[in-house]
Amino acid sequence: MTKHHDSLAAVSSSLALLTNAVMAWNTMHMQRAVDQIGAMSGDALQAAALRRIAPTHLEGINLRGTFDFPIARYAHRVLPSAAGDPSTPYRQRSA
């Protein structure tokens, strides 16, 4: 495969991972909401109502743009060895 195909595969995999993470987060918080509604009302929600909701709501998922992560801001957490290395290309250098 060429570098272009490798890049496309990496982006595709990253977007799939991000989408799955958002759906997992949505599922967790939707379950909390369902549990709270049940606790407050004393009744469980009807199965027919639960069938109409899904964790795939697209709000907060950027499907058409690019992602800009402030790598320099979090480099010390993600790559502690690279945070102090001045040759790291993503590190912002102070003037």
Buried (B, 14 or more C-beta within 10 A) or exposed (E): EEEEEEEEEEEEEEBEEEBEEBBEEBEEEBEEEBEEEEEEEEEEBEEEEEEEEEBEEEEEBEEEEEEEEEBEEEBEEEBEEBBEEEEBEEBEEEE
